[in-house]
Amino acid sequence: MAINKFLIIGALASSLAVSGCVTDPETGQRTISRAGGGAAAGAGAGALLGALLGGRNNRAEVLIGTGIGAIAGGSIGGYMDRQERELRARTAGTGIEVERQGDDINLKLPSGISFDFNSSAVKPEFRPVLDQVAQTLASYQSTFIDVSGHTDSVGTVAINQRLSEQRAQAVADYLSYQGVNRARVATSGYGKSYPIASNDTDAGRAQNRRVEIKLSPVTEQDMGNQGGVQNQRPGQPVQQPRPGYSN
């Protein structure tokens, strides 16, 4: 089980000034987590998607005071439906997979289109695709964002673990540069522990090398447990300023 750390360093301040300091995806990424050994097939990966990396209570506590509100219970489905439609439209034909699991949305970013071999720097040609994702995530603020990195089984456990952590962090950092509030984001690396296909074939290994972005609604219960509820009106996404990012 990985030990996860969400991006709370300066999170409250960065909610007001998104252009605050984060690690540059071009020059290197922070190590966020360590994961134990053991492999799981698709069922294990599905179980992983069912839980927030940073925990609901911890994440909601950070959101208090940022101006990000909860989604009213009866409006959650519609709110996530609109976000899903926008993400599908923005990522059509890019290679990103958009999956809906209940009220959650999961994006799969294959490493073949997003990173060079053994690299944790986002490919320049993939940045416009991430720009499209970031615009939607910055608009629909009432969601938790979990970014997780995964590898195939080739190479040592240590190398795969480090690479998965760095790639997850690189994607999270890029999204932050493009205006996504860091208080919403958690990252983790899982190395080879959660394959979604067989590692016995080239095609399977290619599927396993990926970064996933999971979106989960911020509910009234989440915010109420922290002593405050600010409702985000469904259908009224909030735009944030987009700080510059050098291409």
C-alpha positions as a LaTeX table, in Angstrom:
\begin{tabular}{lrrr}
\hline
Residue & $x$ (\AA) & $y$ (\AA) & $z$ (\AA) \\
\hline
Met1 & 0.00 & 0.00 & 0.00 \\
Ala2 & 1.50 & 3.33 & $-0.99$ \\
Ile3 & 2.04 & 6.16 & 1.44 \\
Asn4 & 0.53 & 9.23 & $-0.18$ \\
Lys5 & 1.20 & 12.91 & 0.25 \\
Phe6 & $-1.10$ & 15.53 & $-1.18$ \\
Leu7 & 0.00 & 18.92 & $-2.30$ \\
Ile8 & $-0.74$ & 21.04 & 0.74 \\
Ile9 & 2.49 & 23.02 & 0.78 \\
Gly10 & 1.25 & 26.53 & 0.29 \\
Ala11 & $-2.11$ & 25.17 & $-0.78$ \\
Leu12 & $-4.22$ & 27.79 & 0.96 \\
Ala13 & $-2.03$ & 30.55 & $-0.36$ \\
Ser14 & $-1.98$ & 29.06 & $-3.83$ \\
Ser15 & $-5.77$ & 29.00 & $-3.91$ \\
Leu16 & $-5.55$ & 32.77 & $-4.06$ \\
Ala17 & $-2.40$ & 32.94 & $-6.17$ \\
Val18 & $-2.12$ & 29.89 & $-8.41$ \\
Ser19 & 1.21 & 31.02 & $-9.83$ \\
Gly20 & 3.07 & 30.13 & $-6.61$ \\
Cys21 & 6.12 & 27.90 & $-6.65$ \\
Val22 & 5.81 & 24.27 & $-7.74$ \\
Thr23 & 8.39 & 21.88 & $-9.12$ \\
Asp24 & 9.02 & 22.49 & $-12.80$ \\
Pro25 & 8.10 & 19.40 & $-14.84$ \\
Glu26 & 10.96 & 20.24 & $-17.22$ \\
Thr27 & 13.71 & 20.18 & $-14.59$ \\
Gly28 & 12.70 & 17.46 & $-12.12$ \\
Gln29 & 9.99 & 16.24 & $-9.80$ \\
Arg30 & 9.64 & 15.58 & $-6.10$ \\
Thr31 & 9.41 & 12.04 & $-4.75$ \\
Ile32 & 5.98 & 11.64 & $-3.19$ \\
Ser33 & 5.46 & 8.09 & $-2.08$ \\
Arg34 & 6.83 & 4.61 & $-1.61$ \\
Ala35 & 4.93 & 1.46 & $-2.53$ \\
Gly36 & 5.34 & $-2.11$ & $-1.41$ \\
Gly37 & 5.71 & $-5.08$ & $-3.71$ \\
Gly38 & 3.03 & $-7.35$ & $-5.00$ \\
Ala39 & 1.03 & $-7.28$ & $-8.20$ \\
Ala40 & $-2.68$ & $-6.99$ & $-8.73$ \\
Ala41 & $-4.69$ & $-7.57$ & $-11.87$ \\
Gly42 & $-7.50$ & $-5.40$ & $-13.18$ \\
Ala43 & $-9.66$ & $-6.00$ & $-10.12$ \\
Gly44 & $-6.96$ & $-4.60$ & $-7.88$ \\
Ala45 & $-6.58$ & $-1.54$ & $-10.05$ \\
Gly46 & $-10.33$ & $-1.03$ & $-9.89$ \\
Ala47 & $-10.23$ & $-1.18$ & $-6.11$ \\
Leu48 & $-7.53$ & 1.47 & $-6.12$ \\
Leu49 & $-9.80$ & 3.81 & $-8.03$ \\
Gly50 & $-12.44$ & 3.48 & $-5.35$ \\
Ala51 & $-10.51$ & 5.44 & $-2.72$ \\
Leu52 & $-9.09$ & 8.93 & $-2.69$ \\
Leu53 & $-5.31$ & 8.99 & $-2.39$ \\
Gly54 & $-5.25$ & 11.78 & 0.17 \\
Gly55 & $-8.39$ & 10.79 & 2.08 \\
Arg56 & $-11.70$ & 12.67 & 1.96 \\
Asn57 & $-11.50$ & 14.30 & 5.37 \\
Asn58 & $-7.93$ & 15.51 & 4.99 \\
Arg59 & $-8.59$ & 16.89 & 1.54 \\
Ala60 & $-11.83$ & 18.61 & 2.51 \\
Glu61 & $-10.10$ & 20.23 & 5.48 \\
Val62 & $-7.58$ & 21.81 & 3.12 \\
Leu63 & $-10.38$ & 23.10 & 0.87 \\
Ile64 & $-12.08$ & 24.97 & 3.71 \\
Gly65 & $-11.44$ & 28.65 & 3.16 \\
Thr66 & $-10.33$ & 28.33 & $-0.46$ \\
Gly67 & $-13.72$ & 29.32 & $-1.86$ \\
Ile68 & $-14.27$ & 25.87 & $-3.37$ \\
Gly69 & $-17.72$ & 24.63 & $-2.46$ \\
Ala70 & $-19.50$ & 21.30 & $-2.25$ \\
Ile71 & $-21.96$ & 20.02 & $-4.83$ \\
Ala72 & $-25.51$ & 19.66 & $-3.54$ \\
Gly73 & $-26.41$ & 15.98 & $-3.25$ \\
Gly74 & $-29.09$ & 15.93 & $-5.94$ \\
Ser75 & $-26.86$ & 17.80 & $-8.37$ \\
Ile76 & $-23.76$ & 15.61 & $-8.22$ \\
Gly77 & $-24.71$ & 13.39 & $-11.15$ \\
Gly78 & $-25.46$ & 16.31 & $-13.45$ \\
Tyr79 & $-22.33$ & 18.17 & $-12.43$ \\
Met80 & $-20.13$ & 15.17 & $-13.19$ \\
Asp81 & $-22.07$ & 14.44 & $-16.40$ \\
Arg82 & $-21.26$ & 17.90 & $-17.74$ \\
Gln83 & $-17.63$ & 17.58 & $-16.76$ \\
Glu84 & $-17.41$ & 14.16 & $-18.41$ \\
Arg85 & $-18.94$ & 15.45 & $-21.66$ \\
Glu86 & $-16.53$ & 18.35 & $-21.77$ \\
Leu87 & $-13.53$ & 16.13 & $-21.11$ \\
Arg88 & $-14.60$ & 13.67 & $-23.80$ \\
Ala89 & $-15.01$ & 16.51 & $-26.29$ \\
Arg90 & $-11.67$ & 18.11 & $-25.43$ \\
Thr91 & $-9.68$ & 14.85 & $-25.52$ \\
Ala92 & $-11.33$ & 13.14 & $-28.50$ \\
Gly93 & $-8.70$ & 11.60 & $-30.77$ \\
Thr94 & $-5.81$ & 12.35 & $-28.40$ \\
Gly95 & $-5.27$ & 8.85 & $-26.98$ \\
Ile96 & $-6.60$ & 9.75 & $-23.52$ \\
Glu97 & $-9.26$ & 7.35 & $-22.26$ \\
Val98 & $-12.19$ & 8.80 & $-20.30$ \\
Glu99 & $-14.03$ & 6.34 & $-18.04$ \\
Arg100 & $-17.05$ & 6.92 & $-15.84$ \\
Gln101 & $-17.38$ & 4.89 & $-12.63$ \\
Gly102 & $-20.45$ & 5.97 & $-10.71$ \\
Asp103 & $-19.95$ & 9.61 & $-9.77$ \\
Asp104 & $-16.21$ & 9.43 & $-10.47$ \\
Ile105 & $-14.38$ & 10.13 & $-13.72$ \\
Asn106 & $-11.06$ & 8.48 & $-14.55$ \\
Leu107 & $-8.66$ & 9.65 & $-17.25$ \\
Lys108 & $-5.93$ & 7.31 & $-18.51$ \\
Leu109 & $-2.88$ & 8.92 & $-20.09$ \\
Pro110 & $-0.74$ & 6.30 & $-21.86$ \\
Ser111 & 2.96 & 7.00 & $-21.31$ \\
Gly112 & 3.71 & 6.41 & $-24.97$ \\
Ile113 & 2.03 & 9.68 & $-25.92$ \\
Ser114 & 2.84 & 11.64 & $-22.78$ \\
Phe115 & 6.45 & 10.77 & $-21.86$ \\
Asp116 & 9.63 & 9.67 & $-23.60$ \\
Phe117 & 11.18 & 6.35 & $-22.57$ \\
Asn118 & 12.43 & 6.40 & $-18.97$ \\
Ser119 & 11.63 & 10.13 & $-18.73$ \\
Ser120 & 9.40 & 12.04 & $-16.34$ \\
Ala121 & 9.24 & 15.21 & $-18.44$ \\
Val122 & 5.91 & 15.74 & $-20.19$ \\
Lys123 & 6.42 & 15.63 & $-23.96$ \\
Pro124 & 6.13 & 19.10 & $-25.53$ \\
Glu125 & 3.69 & 17.74 & $-28.11$ \\
Phe126 & 1.45 & 16.39 & $-25.34$ \\
Arg127 & 1.20 & 19.69 & $-23.47$ \\
Pro128 & $-1.62$ & 21.08 & $-25.64$ \\
Val129 & $-3.65$ & 17.98 & $-24.73$ \\
Leu130 & $-3.01$ & 18.53 & $-21.02$ \\
Asp131 & $-3.94$ & 22.17 & $-21.54$ \\
Gln132 & $-7.39$ & 21.04 & $-22.63$ \\
Val133 & $-7.73$ & 18.79 & $-19.58$ \\
Ala134 & $-6.52$ & 21.57 & $-17.27$ \\
Gln135 & $-9.07$ & 24.05 & $-18.61$ \\
Thr136 & $-11.90$ & 21.70 & $-17.73$ \\
Leu137 & $-10.50$ & 20.81 & $-14.31$ \\
Ala138 & $-9.96$ & 24.49 & $-13.46$ \\
Ser139 & $-13.54$ & 25.27 & $-14.47$ \\
Tyr140 & $-15.19$ & 22.46 & $-12.51$ \\
Gln141 & $-13.58$ & 23.13 & $-9.15$ \\
Ser142 & $-15.78$ & 21.01 & $-6.91$ \\
Thr143 & $-13.85$ & 17.80 & $-7.50$ \\
Phe144 & $-10.95$ & 16.11 & $-5.77$ \\
Ile145 & $-8.14$ & 15.24 & $-8.20$ \\
Asp146 & $-5.96$ & 12.15 & $-7.69$ \\
Val147 & $-3.00$ & 11.67 & $-10.03$ \\
Ser148 & $-1.34$ & 8.24 & $-9.94$ \\
Gly149 & 1.61 & 6.89 & $-11.89$ \\
His150 & 2.00 & 3.27 & $-13.03$ \\
Thr151 & 4.65 & 1.27 & $-14.90$ \\
Asp152 & 5.06 & $-2.15$ & $-16.46$ \\
Ser153 & 7.11 & $-4.92$ & $-14.83$ \\
Val154 & 10.30 & $-4.33$ & $-16.81$ \\
Gly155 & 13.16 & $-3.00$ & $-14.70$ \\
Thr156 & 13.79 & $-2.95$ & $-10.98$ \\
Val157 & 11.17 & $-2.23$ & $-8.36$ \\
Ala158 & 13.07 & 0.88 & $-7.24$ \\
Ile159 & 13.37 & 2.34 & $-10.73$ \\
Asn160 & 9.72 & 1.68 & $-11.56$ \\
Gln161 & 8.59 & 3.13 & $-8.26$ \\
Arg162 & 10.59 & 6.31 & $-8.69$ \\
Leu163 & 9.51 & 6.78 & $-12.29$ \\
Ser164 & 5.83 & 6.31 & $-11.46$ \\
Glu165 & 6.08 & 8.89 & $-8.68$ \\
Gln166 & 7.89 & 11.40 & $-10.86$ \\
Arg167 & 5.46 & 11.06 & $-13.76$ \\
Ala168 & 2.44 & 11.54 & $-11.51$ \\
Gln169 & 4.09 & 14.60 & $-10.02$ \\
Ala170 & 4.97 & 15.96 & $-13.46$ \\
Val171 & 1.34 & 15.79 & $-14.58$ \\
Ala172 & 0.12 & 17.35 & $-11.33$ \\
Asp173 & 2.66 & 20.15 & $-11.60$ \\
Tyr174 & 1.70 & 20.87 & $-15.18$ \\
Leu175 & $-1.99$ & 21.05 & $-14.30$ \\
Ser176 & $-1.13$ & 23.45 & $-11.47$ \\
Tyr177 & 0.83 & 25.67 & $-13.86$ \\
Gln178 & $-2.28$ & 25.81 & $-16.02$ \\
Gly179 & $-4.56$ & 27.06 & $-13.25$ \\
Val180 & $-5.76$ & 23.98 & $-11.37$ \\
Asn181 & $-5.91$ & 24.70 & $-7.64$ \\
Arg182 & $-3.25$ & 22.61 & $-5.90$ \\
Ala183 & $-5.39$ & 22.23 & $-2.78$ \\
Arg184 & $-7.51$ & 19.78 & $-4.79$ \\
Val185 & $-4.64$ & 17.56 & $-5.96$ \\
Ala186 & $-2.98$ & 14.46 & $-4.52$ \\
Thr187 & $-0.30$ & 12.36 & $-6.20$ \\
Ser188 & 1.11 & 8.88 & $-5.78$ \\
Gly189 & 3.27 & 6.38 & $-7.60$ \\
Tyr190 & 2.56 & 2.65 & $-7.63$ \\
Gly191 & 5.28 & 1.28 & $-9.88$ \\
Lys192 & 4.23 & $-2.07$ & $-11.34$ \\
Ser193 & 1.77 & $-2.92$ & $-8.54$ \\
Tyr194 & $-1.50$ & $-2.24$ & $-10.41$ \\
Pro195 & $-1.37$ & $-3.59$ & $-13.97$ \\
Ile196 & $-4.47$ & $-3.32$ & $-16.13$ \\
Ala197 & $-3.18$ & $-5.77$ & $-18.74$ \\
Ser198 & $-0.72$ & $-8.65$ & $-19.03$ \\
Asn199 & 2.96 & $-7.77$ & $-18.74$ \\
Asp200 & 3.78 & $-10.75$ & $-20.96$ \\
Thr201 & 3.19 & $-8.85$ & $-24.20$ \\
Asp202 & 4.38 & $-5.55$ & $-25.65$ \\
Ala203 & 0.80 & $-4.36$ & $-26.02$ \\
Gly204 & $-0.02$ & $-5.21$ & $-22.43$ \\
Arg205 & 3.07 & $-3.51$ & $-21.07$ \\
Ala206 & 2.22 & $-0.40$ & $-23.09$ \\
Gln207 & $-1.20$ & $-0.26$ & $-21.43$ \\
Asn208 & 0.31 & $-0.62$ & $-17.98$ \\
Arg209 & 2.67 & 2.33 & $-18.48$ \\
Arg210 & 0.30 & 5.17 & $-17.72$ \\
Val211 & $-0.73$ & 8.08 & $-15.54$ \\
Glu212 & $-4.31$ & 8.18 & $-14.29$ \\
Ile213 & $-6.28$ & 11.22 & $-13.18$ \\
Lys214 & $-9.26$ & 10.42 & $-11.01$ \\
Leu215 & $-11.96$ & 13.06 & $-10.39$ \\
Ser216 & $-14.32$ & 12.66 & $-7.43$ \\
Pro217 & $-17.07$ & 15.10 & $-6.42$ \\
Val218 & $-16.69$ & 17.26 & $-3.32$ \\
Thr219 & $-19.92$ & 16.55 & $-1.44$ \\
Glu220 & $-21.83$ & 18.44 & 1.22 \\
Gln221 & $-20.92$ & 15.66 & 3.63 \\
Asp222 & $-17.21$ & 16.19 & 2.89 \\
Met223 & $-17.41$ & 19.89 & 3.67 \\
Gly224 & $-19.94$ & 19.53 & 6.46 \\
Asn225 & $-17.61$ & 17.21 & 8.34 \\
Gln226 & $-15.11$ & 20.06 & 8.41 \\
Gly227 & $-17.56$ & 22.57 & 9.86 \\
Gly228 & $-18.45$ & 24.49 & 6.74 \\
Val229 & $-20.39$ & 24.02 & 3.52 \\
Gln230 & $-20.16$ & 26.30 & 0.51 \\
Asn231 & $-22.37$ & 25.12 & $-2.30$ \\
Gln232 & $-21.00$ & 25.19 & $-5.82$ \\
Arg233 & $-23.87$ & 25.91 & $-8.17$ \\
Pro234 & $-24.14$ & 23.09 & $-10.70$ \\
Gly235 & $-23.60$ & 24.20 & $-14.24$ \\
Gln236 & $-21.67$ & 27.27 & $-13.11$ \\
Pro237 & $-18.01$ & 26.26 & $-13.41$ \\
Val238 & $-15.60$ & 28.80 & $-12.00$ \\
Gln239 & $-12.83$ & 30.08 & $-14.25$ \\
Gln240 & $-9.36$ & 30.65 & $-12.80$ \\
Pro241 & $-6.55$ & 32.75 & $-14.24$ \\
Arg242 & $-4.08$ & 30.62 & $-16.16$ \\
Pro243 & $-0.47$ & 31.38 & $-15.25$ \\
Gly244 & 2.08 & 31.08 & $-18.00$ \\
Tyr245 & 4.05 & 27.94 & $-18.77$ \\
Ser246 & 7.01 & 27.95 & $-21.06$ \\
Asn247 & 6.74 & 25.60 & $-24.02$ \\
\hline
\end{tabular}
